[in-house]
């Protein structure tokens, strides 16, 4: 297999309507399909919904597993009946359709039984929902690609069992005559599917980015009607690598003024606010970090002309997983405005679902577009009504909208208005509307007023929506991140990997080498006794550094190991589902074989950071620090007993009696109570933690890549434990 990294370039495009499409539009699209047979396009004519309103359903991270049959069982039980009530225009499943993991979660490769279960469950869901199969789209996730040696090969079960594969999808465009919605699905998984854990990132190629750019350009020349553009895929942008040219998905999305990018991958383990606002910015730090979920637009709206360019911004919305949280999302597009509600099936089926579509949640508005619409009055004021979609298995008897004012310090009802069903009969779903004086709620605070809607059915059961802040004058409320949410959404890890890696080496080498050269050429003698006599920061640092340099074997061992990690393979292993072919991993990625001109080709960058960075920061760095601390403690201990016995430094140390040790502690002669060596005992406990962490890392790699640690990565597995054990032994003696 060639090692040139070719990324899967599948995309799916969909545009929907709720009215009949004129014959002229049909003919135009059909002609385009014939002119480009490799990019066949299908028209999906969706009828029966309120004018200018449509909705779709997103599911993500199903992780159907032979070890957890409840995931598929619950999916079949809840999703089919719910979809029959919701009746969406599209159903998007954003990756990780199957789990591909062993029961202990350490071996990651494809299991055909899981794919057969997925196919069977989806057929059942489609039948029970009453929906057409062609509105279901399931993109590949990294779990669906674990250990796949070749796309389309015998172990690429996605290409056999997924809905997209069964329908022969490669690229499809569908349009409508009322309002255009363009939905682009992105599959950026590796073309060479490594086993986990070094298969974590999306890998868009320049070819894929060019295709996405082309597909998002549909209807750009047709400016008579607005186009709402949405994209979906598995990987958040924080876990998407750059293409060879340096371009990233964000660049393409901004260029086409996307409304939202829908993704999965992160589940809810890191938080429930895994959402991120993007806009075009000259701030170079945005390449590495975004500190707030909502990127604040600092400029003003100066141009209200009809020919003004579209704002370059979009929202990235990660959703919860089905695996543990049984989550489903309904996304509505109401006259171009996007809103969503997340459904939790952990407590059972939902008999009624209410989705407010206007006014928008001020935490998730497009900042610049919302401000522009308010200032330039680009939205018809008559359309500023409270609107909500209601899905119910029983007839609805009443829907009430309530607005609360939070300024008094607690929520106070300032408006309670019944909502009436939108004129007309719509078999796809019910839209409820309430007129209001929206100008009465203009306020400089974007989260002063909160909206809640209550729906009651004929059985007397009622459902309340969550309280949502809103701002009719286009101001965006803050969406705070926890530190875990910032780590997974705000950090661009593909850009951060090398800076973190080389910073580690720069600091480590600076401490190990530069002071050694300086101290070797110095005539001064640094030890604990001299430091006590001549306190000072420089004397203290010099004494601490000197203690390790007194044992050249350990110092050279640490340096050798650090150079080894830079120059040599870390481990050899089986990276595919089946086969005897092995690859070796370095900090740059995996290597399977030389290319045609004899150069190494690396794959899995920056995915290998999940092995490299934890090893450096949780094993190598703690080992160095503990070794140093053991050396320093031994120096302090030696001086302590020399002072008690009255011996000179070069005299052999005779161990004092236990009573001397107790007396030195009781009488305060030893500030650190060195006679008991409690500092060393603490360091020994830390050493045990390092040993355990390293053992767990090695065990995970052994299981993941089916390798023998003594034969296939002995330096990685043994060096740090041996160095630390040597330090414990050598610095235990005086």
C-alpha positions in Angstrom: 0.0 0.0 0.0 1.4 3.4 -0.9 2.1 5.8 1.9 1.0 8.9 0.2 -1.9 10.1 2.5 -5.0 10.4 0.4 -8.0 11.6 2.4 -11.5 10.4 1.7 -13.3 13.1 -0.3 -17.0 12.4 0.1 -19.6 15.1 0.3 -23.3 15.2 0.3 -25.4 18.2 -0.7 -29.0 18.7 -0.1 -31.5 21.5 -0.5 -35.1 21.2 0.6 -38.5 22.7 -0.1 -41.9 22.6 1.3 -43.7 23.5 -2.0 -43.8 21.9 -5.4 -40.8 22.7 -7.5 -41.5 24.3 -10.9 -40.8 22.2 -13.9 -38.3 24.7 -15.2 -36.2 24.2 -12.0 -36.4 20.4 -12.4 -35.1 20.6 -15.9 -32.2 22.9 -15.0 -30.9 20.6 -12.3 -31.4 17.5 -14.4 -29.4 19.1 -17.3 -26.6 19.9 -14.8 -26.7 16.3 -13.6 -26.3 15.0 -17.1 -23.4 17.3 -17.8 -21.5 16.0 -14.8 -22.3 12.3 -14.5 -19.7 11.8 -11.8 -21.5 14.1 -9.5 -25.1 12.8 -9.8 -27.6 15.0 -8.1 -30.9 14.0 -6.7 -34.0 16.2 -6.1 -35.7 15.7 -2.8 -39.1 17.5 -2.9 -40.3 17.9 0.7 -43.9 19.0 1.0 -46.5 19.5 3.7 -44.8 21.9 6.1 -45.3 25.6 7.0 -44.1 28.0 4.4 -40.4 29.0 4.8 -39.9 26.6 7.8 -38.1 23.3 7.7 -36.4 21.1 10.3 -33.9 18.3 10.4 -32.7 15.8 13.0 -29.1 15.1 14.0 -27.8 12.0 15.8 -24.2 11.4 16.5 -21.8 8.8 18.0 -24.1 5.8 18.2 -21.2 3.4 18.9 -23.2 0.3 18.3 -21.2 -2.4 20.1 -21.4 -6.2 20.4 -20.5 -5.6 24.1 -23.3 -3.1 24.7 -26.5 -4.3 22.9 -28.6 -1.7 24.8 -27.3 1.1 22.5 -28.9 -0.5 19.4 -31.9 -1.7 21.3 -32.7 1.8 22.7 -32.1 3.3 19.3 -34.6 1.0 17.7 -37.1 1.6 20.5 -37.0 5.4 20.7 -35.7 6.9 17.4 -38.1 5.3 14.9 -41.3 6.3 16.7 -39.9 9.8 17.5 -39.0 10.4 13.8 -42.5 9.5 12.8 -43.8 12.3 15.0 -41.1 14.8 14.2 -41.3 14.1 10.4 -38.0 15.8 9.6 -36.7 16.9 6.2 -33.4 15.3 6.8 -31.8 12.9 9.3 -28.1 13.5 9.7 -26.0 10.9 11.6 -22.6 12.5 12.2 -20.2 9.6 12.6 -19.1 6.8 14.9 -21.9 4.6 13.8 -20.2 1.6 15.4 -17.8 1.3 18.3 -14.9 -0.9 17.0 -13.6 -1.5 20.5 -12.9 -4.6 22.5 -14.7 -5.1 25.8 -11.7 -3.6 27.7 -11.8 -0.6 25.3 -8.1 -1.1 24.4 -8.1 -3.0 21.1 -9.7 -0.9 18.3 -10.5 -2.5 15.0 -13.5 -3.2 12.8 -16.1 -5.8 13.8 -18.5 -6.8 11.0 -21.1 -8.0 13.5 -21.5 -4.4 14.7 -22.0 -3.2 11.2 -24.6 -5.9 10.5 -26.5 -4.8 13.6 -26.3 -1.2 12.4 -27.8 -2.0 9.1 -30.6 -4.1 10.6 -31.4 -1.3 13.2 -31.5 1.4 10.6 -33.8 -0.5 8.3 -36.1 -1.0 11.3 -36.0 2.7 12.2 -36.7 3.8 8.6 -39.7 1.5 8.4 -41.1 2.5 11.8 -40.6 6.2 11.1 -42.4 6.1 7.8 -39.7 8.3 6.3 -38.0 7.7 2.9 -34.5 6.2 3.1 -33.0 8.9 0.9 -33.4 11.6 3.6 -31.0 9.7 5.9 -27.3 10.6 5.7 -24.6 8.8 7.7 -21.1 10.1 7.5 -18.1 8.1 8.7 -16.4 8.8 12.1 -12.9 7.8 13.3 -14.4 4.7 15.1 -15.8 3.6 11.7 -12.3 3.8 10.3 -10.2 2.0 13.0 -7.8 -0.4 11.3 -9.2 -0.1 7.8 -6.2 -0.7 5.5 -7.9 0.5 2.3 -11.1 2.3 1.5 -13.5 0.0 -0.3 -11.5 -3.0 0.8 -12.8 -6.1 2.6 -12.6 -4.5 6.0 -14.1 -1.2 5.0 -17.5 -2.1 6.3 -18.8 1.4 6.1 -18.7 1.1 2.3 -20.9 -2.0 2.5 -23.4 -1.4 5.4 -23.9 2.4 5.7 -27.0 4.1 4.2 -24.8 6.4 2.1 -23.0 3.4 0.6 -26.3 1.5 -0.1 -27.6 4.5 -1.9 -24.4 5.0 -3.9 -23.9 8.5 -2.8 -21.0 10.6 -3.9 -22.4 14.1 -4.4 -26.0 15.3 -4.6 -27.7 18.7 -4.9 -31.3 19.4 -4.4 -33.0 22.8 -4.6 -36.3 24.5 -4.0 -38.1 27.6 -5.3 -39.1 29.3 -2.0 -36.0 29.5 0.1 -32.8 27.6 -0.6 -31.0 25.4 2.0 -27.7 23.9 1.1 -26.4 21.1 3.4 -22.9 19.8 2.8 -21.7 16.7 4.5 -17.9 16.3 5.0 -16.1 13.0 5.6 -12.5 13.8 6.5 -11.5 10.5 8.1 -8.1 9.0 7.1 -7.9 7.1 3.9 -5.5 4.7 5.7 -7.4 3.9 8.9 -5.0 3.5 11.7 -6.1 1.7 14.8 -6.8 3.8 17.8 -5.8 5.6 19.8 -3.7 7.3 17.1 -6.8 7.9 15.0 -8.4 10.9 16.5 -8.3 13.8 14.0 -10.1 14.7 10.8 -7.7 15.0 7.8 -9.2 17.1 5.0 -7.0 17.2 1.9 -6.6 20.1 -0.5 -8.7 18.1 -2.9 -11.5 17.7 -0.4 -11.4 21.4 0.5 -11.6 22.3 -3.2 -14.6 20.1 -3.6 -16.3 21.5 -0.5 -15.6 25.0 -1.8 -17.1 24.1 -5.2 -20.2 22.6 -3.6 -20.8 25.5 -1.3 -20.7 27.8 -4.3 -24.0 26.4 -5.6 -26.4 29.2 -6.4 -23.9 32.0 -5.5 -24.7 33.5 -8.9 -28.4 33.4 -8.2 -28.9 36.2 -5.7 -32.7 36.6 -6.2 -33.4 34.4 -3.2 -31.3 33.9 0.0 -29.4 30.7 0.6 -29.0 29.2 4.0 -25.8 27.0 4.1 -25.2 24.3 6.7 -22.4 21.7 6.8 -22.1 18.6 8.9 -19.3 16.1 9.7 -17.9 14.1 12.5 -14.9 16.1 13.7 -15.0 19.5 15.5 -12.7 22.0 13.9 -10.4 21.9 17.0 -9.8 18.2 16.1 -9.3 18.7 12.3 -5.8 18.9 10.9 -4.7 21.3 8.2 -4.3 20.2 4.6 -0.9 20.1 2.9 -1.3 23.7 1.8 -2.0 24.9 5.3 -5.7 25.5 4.6 -8.3 24.3 7.1 -12.1 23.7 7.0 -12.7 27.0 8.8 -11.3 29.0 5.9 -13.8 27.4 3.5 -16.7 27.8 5.8 -16.0 31.5 6.4 -15.6 32.2 2.7 -19.1 31.0 2.1 -20.8 32.6 5.1 -21.9 29.3 6.5 -24.7 29.4 9.1 -23.7 26.4 11.1 -21.4 23.4 11.1 -22.8 20.4 12.9 -20.5 17.8 14.4 -20.0 15.2 17.1 -16.9 13.3 18.3 -16.5 14.8 21.8 -19.7 13.4 23.3 -20.6 15.3 26.6 -17.6 14.1 28.6 -16.1 17.5 28.5 -19.2 19.6 29.0 -22.5 20.5 27.3 -21.5 23.9 25.9 -19.3 22.5 23.2 -20.2 25.3 20.8 -18.0 27.8 19.2 -18.6 31.0 17.1 -16.1 31.7 14.3 -15.6 34.9 12.3 -12.9 36.2 10.1 -10.1 37.8 12.2 -6.6 39.2 11.8 -5.7 38.0 15.2 -2.8 35.5 14.7 -3.5 33.9 18.1 -6.7 32.5 16.7 -4.6 29.9 14.9 -3.9 28.3 18.3 -6.6 29.5 20.8 -10.0 30.9 21.1 -10.7 31.8 24.8 -14.4 32.4 24.6 -17.1 30.4 23.0 -18.6 33.5 21.4 -16.1 35.4 19.4 -17.1 39.0 19.9 -17.3 41.2 16.9 -15.6 44.5 17.7 -16.5 46.4 14.6 -19.6 48.4 13.8 -22.2 48.1 11.1 -21.4 50.9 8.7 -22.8 49.8 5.4 -26.5 49.1 5.0 -26.5 49.0 1.2 -28.1 46.1 -0.6 -24.8 45.2 -2.3 -22.8 44.9 0.9 -20.8 41.6 1.2 -22.0 38.8 3.4 -20.6 38.6 6.9 -17.9 35.9 7.3 -19.0 34.1 10.4 -20.6 30.8 11.4 -21.4 28.7 14.5 -19.9 25.3 15.2 -22.3 23.2 17.2 -21.1 19.9 18.7 -23.9 17.7 20.0 -24.1 15.0 22.6 -23.7 11.3 21.9 -26.2 8.4 21.7 -23.6 6.1 23.3 -24.2 7.1 26.9 -26.5 10.1 26.8 -29.2 8.9 24.3 -29.2 12.4 22.7 -31.0 13.6 19.6 -31.1 17.2 18.2 -33.8 18.9 16.2 -32.5 21.9 14.1 -35.1 24.3 12.6 -34.6 26.8 9.8 -37.3 29.4 10.1 -37.0 32.1 7.3 -33.2 31.6 7.5 -33.0 31.8 11.3 -31.4 28.7 12.9 -32.5 27.3 16.3 -32.3 23.9 17.9 -33.4 21.8 20.8 -31.6 18.7 22.3 -33.6 15.7 23.3 -32.6 13.3 26.1 -34.0 9.8 25.8 -32.3 8.4 29.0 -35.6 8.8 30.9 -37.7 7.4 28.1 -39.7 8.4 25.0 -40.9 12.0 24.5 -44.5 12.4 23.9 -44.3 16.2 23.1 -41.4 18.3 21.9 -41.4 22.1 21.6 -38.8 24.0 19.6 -38.9 27.9 19.7 -37.8 29.3 16.4 -38.1 33.0 17.1 -36.9 35.1 18.8 -33.6 33.4 18.7 -31.6 32.4 21.7 -29.1 35.3 22.1 -26.3 32.9 23.1 -26.4 31.3 19.6 -27.1 34.1 17.2 -24.8 35.0 14.4 -23.3 38.1 15.9 -22.7 40.3 12.9 -25.7 39.2 10.9 -28.1 39.8 13.9 -26.6 43.2 14.6 -26.9 44.1 10.9 -30.5 43.0 10.6 -31.5 45.2 13.6 -29.6 48.3 12.5 -30.4 48.1 8.8 -34.0 46.9 9.3 -33.3 44.1 6.8 -36.0 41.9 8.4 -39.7 42.8 7.9 -40.9 44.0 11.3 -44.2 42.2 10.7 -42.3 38.9 10.9 -41.1 39.6 14.5 -43.6 37.2 16.0 -43.0 34.6 18.7 -42.9 31.3 16.8 -42.5 27.7 17.8 -42.7 24.2 16.3 -44.7 21.7 18.4 -44.4 17.9 17.8 -46.8 15.7 19.7 -48.4 12.3 19.5 -51.7 13.7 20.9 -53.6 16.8 19.7 -52.5 20.1 21.2 -55.1 22.2 23.0 -53.1 25.2 24.0 -49.7 26.7 23.6 -48.6 29.7 25.8 -45.6 31.9 25.5 -44.2 33.6 28.6 -41.5 36.3 28.7 -39.6 36.8 32.0 -37.6 39.9 33.0 -34.5 39.1 35.0 -33.6 42.7 36.0 -35.4 42.6 39.4 -33.0 39.9 40.5 -35.3 37.0 39.9 -37.5 36.1 36.9 -40.7 38.1 36.7 -43.4 37.4 34.1 -43.9 40.5 31.9 -45.8 38.9 29.1 -48.1 35.8 28.8 -49.6 35.3 25.4 -51.5 32.4 23.9 -50.1 31.1 20.6 -52.3 30.2 17.7 -51.6 27.6 15.1 -50.3 29.0 11.9 -53.0 29.2 9.2 -53.3 26.1 7.1 -53.0 22.4 7.6 -49.5 21.0 7.7 -49.2 17.2 8.0 -45.4 17.6 8.6 -45.7 19.6 11.8 -47.5 22.4 13.6 -46.2 26.0 13.8 -47.6 28.2 16.5 -47.4 32.0 16.4 -48.1 34.8 18.9 -48.0 38.5 18.0 -46.2 40.9 20.4 -44.8 44.4 20.7 -41.2 43.4 20.1 -40.0 47.0 20.5 -41.0 46.9 24.2 -38.2 44.3 24.7 -35.4 46.3 23.1 -32.7 46.5 25.8 -28.9 47.0 25.8 -28.6 43.7 27.8 -28.7 40.6 25.6 -29.9 38.4 28.5 -32.3 40.5 30.4 -35.4 38.9 28.9 -36.0 35.2 28.8 -38.6 33.1 26.8 -40.4 30.0 27.8 -43.2 28.2 26.0 -45.6 25.7 27.5 -47.7 23.3 25.4 -50.6 21.2 26.7 -52.2 18.3 24.9 -55.7 16.9 25.0 -54.8 14.5 27.8 -53.8 17.4 30.0 -50.0 16.6 29.8 -47.9 19.7 29.4 -44.3 20.4 28.4 -42.2 23.4 29.2 -39.2 24.5 27.2 -36.0 25.6 28.8 -35.7 29.3 29.5 -33.8 31.0 26.7 -32.4 34.5 26.7 -33.2 36.6 23.7 -32.3 40.0 22.2 -34.5 41.6 19.6 -31.8 44.3 18.9 -29.2 41.8 17.7 -27.0 41.7 20.8 -25.3 38.4 21.7 -25.2 36.9 25.2 -22.1 35.3 26.6 -21.7 31.5 26.5 -19.1 30.6 29.2 -16.8 27.7 28.8 -15.5 25.6 31.6 -11.8 24.8 31.5 -12.5 21.3 30.0 -14.7 22.8 27.3 -12.0 25.3 26.4 -9.4 22.5 26.1 -11.4 20.6 23.6 -13.1 23.4 21.7 -10.9 26.4 22.1 -7.6 24.8 21.5 -6.5 24.1 17.9 -4.6 20.9 18.7 -3.2 20.3 15.2 -1.4 23.7 15.4 -0.4 23.3 19.1 1.2 19.9 18.9 4.6 20.9 17.6 4.9 24.1 19.7 4.1 22.1 22.8 6.5 19.3 21.8 9.5 21.5 21.0 8.8 23.7 24.0 9.2 20.6 26.2 12.5 19.8 24.6 13.7 23.4 24.7 13.1 23.7 28.4 14.3 20.2 29.3 17.6 20.5 27.3 18.1 24.0 28.7 17.9 22.7 32.2 20.0 19.6 31.6 22.8 20.9 29.5 23.3 24.7 29.9 23.7 24.7 33.7 26.0 21.7 33.5 28.4 23.6 31.2 28.3 26.7 33.4 28.8 24.8 36.7 31.6 22.6 35.2 33.6 25.7 34.3 32.9 27.4 37.6 35.3 27.1 40.6 32.6 27.5 43.2 31.4 24.5 45.2 27.6 24.3 45.6 25.9 22.1 48.2 23.2 22.4 50.9 25.6 23.6 53.5 26.8 26.5 51.4 23.3 27.4 50.4 22.3 27.6 54.1 25.3 29.8 54.8 24.8 32.0 51.7 21.1 32.0 50.9 20.0 33.4 47.5 18.1 32.3 44.4 21.1 31.7 42.3 22.9 29.7 45.0 19.8 27.6 45.6 19.3 26.8 41.9 23.0 26.0 41.4 22.9 23.7 44.4 19.7 21.9 43.2 21.1 21.4 39.7 24.5 20.2 41.0 23.0 17.4 43.0 21.9 15.5 39.9 25.1 16.2 38.0 27.0 14.4 40.8 25.7 11.1 39.3 26.7 11.2 35.6 25.1 7.9 34.9 21.6 9.2 35.6 22.2 12.5 33.9 23.5 10.9 30.7 20.7 8.3 30.8 18.1 11.0 30.8 19.8 12.8 27.9 20.2 9.6 25.9 16.5 8.8 26.3 15.4 12.2 25.2 17.6 12.0 22.1 16.3 8.5 21.4 12.7 9.8 21.4 13.7 12.3 18.8 15.8 10.1 16.5 14.4 6.5 16.8 11.1 4.7 16.6 9.1 4.6 19.8 7.3 1.3 19.1 6.4 -1.2 16.3 2.9 -2.5 16.0 0.0 -3.8 13.9 -2.0 -0.8 12.8 -4.7 -2.5 10.6 -7.6 -4.8 11.4 -5.8 -7.8 9.9 -2.5 -8.7 8.3 1.1 -9.2 9.4 2.3 -5.9 8.1 3.7 -3.8 10.9 4.6 -0.1 11.1 6.7 1.9 13.5 5.7 5.1 15.3 7.8 8.2 15.8 6.8 11.6 17.2 6.1 12.6 13.6 3.6 9.8 12.9 3.4 6.2 11.7 5.6 4.8 9.0 4.5 1.7 7.1 7.2 1.6 4.3 9.4 3.8 2.2 7.9 5.6 -0.7 9.1 5.3 -4.3 12.0 7.6 -3.8 13.2 6.1 -0.6 11.9 8.7 1.8 9.8 8.0 4.8 6.1 8.9 4.6 4.4 9.7 7.9 0.7 9.2 8.5 -1.4 9.9 11.6 -0.1 13.4 12.3 -1.0 15.0 14.7 -3.0 12.0 16.0 0.1 10.4 17.5 0.1 13.3 20.0 -2.3 11.2 22.2 0.7 8.9 22.8 3.5 11.4 22.7 2.3 14.2 24.9 1.0 12.1 27.8 4.3 10.1 27.8 6.4 13.3 27.9 4.3 15.2 30.5 3.1 12.4 32.7 6.0 10.0 32.6 9.2 11.5 31.3 8.9 14.9 33.0 7.8 13.6 36.4 10.6 11.0 36.3 13.2 13.8 35.7 11.7 16.0 38.5 11.5 13.1 41.0 15.0 12.0 40.2 16.2 15.5 40.8 14.2 15.8 44.0 15.7 12.5 45.2 19.2 13.8 44.6 18.5 17.0 46.5 16.9 15.1 49.4 20.0 12.9 49.6 22.2 16.0 49.7 20.2 17.5 52.5 20.1 14.2 54.4 23.8 13.9 54.2 24.5 17.4 55.5 22.0 16.7 58.3 23.8 13.7 59.6 27.2 15.2 59.2 26.1 18.1 61.4 24.8 15.7 64.0 27.9 13.5 64.1 30.4 16.3 63.8 32.2 14.5 61.0 33.7 16.2 58.0 32.2 16.0 54.6 34.7 13.5 53.2 34.4 11.2 56.3 32.3 8.1 56.0 28.9 8.7 57.4 27.9 6.5 60.3 24.2 6.0 60.8 23.0 7.7 64.0 20.8 5.9 66.4 17.0 6.1 66.2 17.0 8.2 69.4 19.2 10.8 67.8 16.8 11.0 64.9 13.8 11.5 67.2 15.7 14.0 69.3 16.7 16.1 66.3 13.1 16.3 65.2 11.7 17.0 68.7 14.3 19.7 69.5 13.8 21.5 66.2 17.4 21.0 65.0 16.1 19.7 61.7 13.8 22.1 59.9 12.6 19.4 57.6 12.8 16.5 60.1 15.4 14.9 57.8 16.2 12.2 60.3 12.9 10.5 59.3 13.4 11.2 55.6 9.7 12.0 55.1 10.5 13.9 51.9 12.0 10.7 50.5 8.9 8.7 51.5 6.7 11.2 49.7 8.9 10.9 46.6 8.7 7.2 46.7 4.9 7.4 46.7 5.1 9.7 43.7 7.4 7.2 42.0 4.9 4.4 42.5 2.3 6.6 40.8 4.7 7.2 37.8 5.4 3.5 37.6 1.6 2.7 37.5 0.9 5.4 34.9 3.7 4.1 32.7 2.5 0.6 33.1 -1.1 1.5 32.1 0.3 3.4 29.0 2.4 0.4 28.0 -0.5 -2.0 28.5 -2.8 0.2 26.4 -0.3 0.2 23.6 0.3 -3.6 23.8 -3.5 -4.2 23.5 -4.0 -1.5 20.9 -1.4 -2.7 18.5 -0.9 -6.3 19.6 2.8 -6.1 20.4 5.3 -7.6 22.7 6.8 -4.8 24.9 10.1 -6.5 25.4 10.7 -7.1 21.7 8.9 -4.2 19.9 9.4 -1.2 22.2 11.9 -2.1 24.9 13.5 1.4 25.1 10.1 3.1 25.5 8.8 0.6 28.0 11.9 0.0 30.2 14.0 3.2 30.2 12.0 5.4 32.5 11.3 2.7 35.1 14.9 1.7 35.1 16.2 5.3 35.4 13.8 6.0 38.3 14.6 2.8 40.1 18.3 3.5 39.8 17.7 7.0 41.2 15.8 5.5 44.1 18.6 3.1 44.8 21.6 5.4 44.3 20.1 8.3 46.2 19.0 6.1 49.1 22.6 5.8 50.1 24.7 8.6 51.6 
